[in-house]
Structures are given as structure tokens and as C-alpha cells.
Amino acid sequence: MDINIKITDREGVMHEVLAPTDMAMNLMELVRSYELAPEGTIGICGGMAMCASCQCYVKSEHKLPEITDDEDAMLAEAFHVENNSRLGCQIQITPELEGLEIELAPES
């Protein structure tokens, strides 16, 4: 089953994308699969919460998984962090995220 997710890229353009919930993908991989950020500027660490290249701002009121210690530590060192910042690699695409709206954080 696919869900709809709205992703605003770093140029401020909003993309409405379909995201599969049955492929164990995360938001960072979704952004990469739709090429919404230039190659080499997102998911640099491969989704290990070791860089903040996939930082995004959550614009909708969805209940997301709790922040892990690793993600929290990485966001503490990242640039452009807001109260609604999350690492896209740490958010799995699930049916509950239907209608999620995120914006990619600026490159640090």
C-alpha cells in the first residue's frame, strides 16, 4: 500500500510523492529515490544517524517514533535545528504517516 507524503525540497518546491509502506523504507531513502536532493547531499552516512544530511522539519501533526539517543545526539550537533527537526533516516514509512508533510533542512 502506498501513502501520500508532501516533501518540500531545499529550493522551497513542494513535491507530493507516493511512498510504499511495504518496503521498509525511511524518509531519507524516499527523498533519494525521488531525487529531491542532489546526490551526495542526503543520506551521506547511509542512514546510521551519523550525519545530519537528512535532517527535515516535520510540518504536520503526525505521531512519529520517539527520538533515539543517537538521533538526539546528532541533532544536538547539527546546523539549522528546529523544535520539529528529525533525521529522515530514523523515520520508517508506515501507513500511519499518510499525509505527512516535511521540509528538507538546508545543507549545513
Long-range contacts (C-beta under 8 A, 24 or more apart in sequence): 1-95, 3-93, 3-95, 3-97, 3-98, 3-99, 3-100, 4-98, 4-99, 5-30, 5-93, 5-97, 5-99, 5-100, 5-101, 5-102, 6-59, 6-99, 6-100, 6-101, 6-102, 7-31, 7-34, 7-36, 7-56, 7-101, 7-102, 7-103, 7-104, 8-59, 8-101, 8-102, 8-103, 8-104, 9-36, 9-37, 9-104, 10-37, 10-104, 10-106, 10-107, 19-93, 19-97, 20-93, 21-93, 21-94, 21-95, 23-93, 24-92, 25-92, 25-93, 26-88, 26-89, 26-90, 26-91, 26-92, 26-93, 27-54, 27-56, 27-88, 27-89, 27-91, 27-93, 27-102, 28-54, 28-87, 28-88, 28-89, 29-89, 30-88, 30-93, 31-88, 31-104, 36-104, 37-104, 41-107, 42-88, 42-104, 43-88, 43-89, 45-89, 47-89, 48-89, 49-74, 49-87, 49-89, 49-90, 50-74, 52-77, 52-78, 52-79, 52-87, 52-105, 52-108, 53-107, 53-108, 54-87, 54-88, 54-89, 55-80, 55-81, 55-85, 55-86, 55-87, 55-88, 55-104, 55-105, 56-85, 56-86, 56-87, 56-88, 56-102, 56-103, 56-104, 56-105, 57-82, 57-84, 57-85, 57-86, 57-102, 57-103, 57-105, 58-84, 58-85, 58-86, 58-100, 58-101, 58-102, 59-84, 59-101, 59-102, 59-103, 60-99, 60-100, 60-101, 60-102, 62-96, 62-97, 62-99, 62-100, 63-96, 64-91, 64-97, 65-90, 65-91, 65-92, 78-105, 78-108, 79-105, 79-106, 79-108, 80-105, 80-106, 80-108, 81-105
